[in-house]
Amino acid sequence: MRLFAAVLPPDPIADELAGFAAALRTLRGVDADAVRWTDRANWHFTLAFMAEVPDGAVPDLTVRLERAARRTAPFRLSLRGGGHFGGRALWVGAGGAVSELRILAGRAGAAARKAGVTMEEHRAYRPHLTLARSRDDTDLGPYVEALGAFDGTPWTVADLALVRSNLPRSGVPGERPRYEVVGRWPLGGADGDAAGAG
């Protein structure tokens, strides 16, 4: 199964971003038809992308991710600014305790490697939440400029999630992956039962 570890923004934070994204969609001077906006239900900060994980590795992976979460204290984060990767992906950045987010990402990646999961080549962690994509190179400059003014409300990151990416199978053009949370663990041993992987 295709899995990744992530931080998920809570509903009030997603509401705030959704309002800002709605305003972005009305900007003039951009080819709105060239951009596909990501589904709000799929918004997240990827911590560690694991691609295909054998079913047999999932139990050890979940134990190690729970341990990584327990070793990390809750921290304050916000959505702030934005940028783009080439002309194909528009993203929102992170503000607040970004160093703690990087530490959590490092721990999630280490947990996956210790569980025997093959990971991508290690690169410096760059936190981003993908807001829109384009199939072809598109001028995303006006969106990035507008995102420069975005400074979202801070929230406390209280857990780490393990998410399954269900790829489209119907062959219908425009169909997108569907994400499903299969495990969630509180940071720093915060109150609440940890969800196991399903």
N, C-alpha and C positions, 0 to 999 in steps of 0.2 A: 504494500500500500504506500501511497505517496504522502509523506508527513512533513510537517515543519513545526518548530516551536515558535511561539509568538506572544506578544503582548497585545491584548484587544482593548480598544478604547471603550469605556462605558457608554451607555445610551445617551446621557446628557451631552457628552463630549461629541459623540457621533451626530447628534441633533445639531449642535453648533456648527460643525463642519459641513453638514448637509445644507444648512442655510447659506453658508458662504459659497459652497459649490454651485448652488442654484443661481447665485448672482454671477458666478464665473461663466456659466453657460450662456448668459445674455451679452457677453462682451462682443463688441464690434471689432472688425478687423482680423478675425480669425476664421478659419474654415471649420465651422462647428460640425459639419458632416464627417470630417476626417478623424474626429476624436470620439472614442467610446469611453464613457464614464464607468468606473468600476461600481459594482453593487455595494451599497452601504453595508450589507451583511458580511461582505468580504474584507472590510477595512481592518488592517492590522499592521503591526511592526513585526516583521520576521526577525527572529533571533537566530535560528539555525535551520537552514533548508536541507532536508535529508533525502529528498527524492524518494526512490523506491526502498522501502524498509521491509525485509523479510518478516513474516508473521512471527517467527520464532524469536526475533530480536526485540519485539515490542515489550514483553514483560520486564526484561532487564533495562530497557530504555526508560520505561515509566518509573522504575525504582530510582534510576540515576537522575532523571529530571526532577522528581520529587525532592531528592537530596539537594540538587542545585537550587531549587526554589527555597528550601528551608535555610540554606546558607546565605541567602540574600534578603536583607531587610527591605520592607516596603519603601518606596521612594516616590517623589513628586515629579510628574512629567506634564508636558503640555504639547499641543500641536502648534507649530510656529513656522512661518515662512514656507518656502518651497523651492523647487527646482525641477530639472528634467534630465533624463538620461537620453542623450542624442535628441532626436525629434520624435521619439516614440513612446516615452513614458513621462507623465507629469506626476510629481509627488509633493507631499506635504512633509516638512521636516519636524524635528523634535526640539523642544526647549526644556529647561529645567535640569533635572539630574541626569543628563545624557551620559555622564561617566558611569553611573550606576546601571543604566540600560546596557552600556557596552560590557560591563562586568557580567551582567546576567546573560548576555548573548554569548560571551566566552564560556561561561559555565554550561550553557545549554549545548554548545558545540562540543565541549569536552565530554559531556554526558553521552552524546550520541557516538562519538568516536570510541569511548570506553565500552559502549554496548555493542561494538563491532559494526556500526553503521558507516558505510562509505560516504564521506562528505566531499563537497566541492573543494577545490584548491583554496587554501586559507587566504582571505583578503581582509584588509582593514574593514571593520564594521562601519557601515554608513547607515544610520537609522533613517528610514523613510516609510511613508504610508502611500501606496500607489493610488492616485486619484483618478487617472485617466490614461488610456493607451491609444496609440495610433498604429495602423498597419504599415504606413509609409512615413517617411520623414515629414514632419509637419512643423510649422513655426509655432512653438508653444510659448514664445517670449511674452505675449500679452498676458497669458495666464500666470506665468512666473512673476511678472511684474506686479500683478494684482495680489498674488499670494504673499508678496513681500510685506504687505500690511496686515496679514493674518497673524494674530497672537491669541491663541485659544486659552480658555480657562484651564488652570492646572487641576490635575486630579492625582490621587494616590494610586500608584500601580501596586496592587495587592496580590496578584497571582500570575503564574506562568501557565500558558495553555499549550496543549499538543493538538494540532489541527490536521485533519485528513483532507487532502485535495482530491475531490472526485472529478475526474476529467470528463468533458462532454463525450457522449457515446452515440448520440442520435444522428450526427452528421448534419444537423440543421445549421445553416450559416448564422454566425453571431452567437451561438450558444456558448456559455461561459462555464468555467469550472465552478463547482459548488463546494463550499468549505463546511466541514463538520468538526466541532470540537469533540475530541475523544478522551481528553484528560485535562484536568485543571488542578493546580496545586498552589496553596497559599504561600506567599513569600514570608520568610522569617518565622515560620511556624504560626502565622496568624490564625485566628479562630476559623473554624469551618472544616468540614470533611473534604478530603481530597477526592476528586473523581478519578476513577481508574480508567484505563484505556478500554475501549470497546471494540 
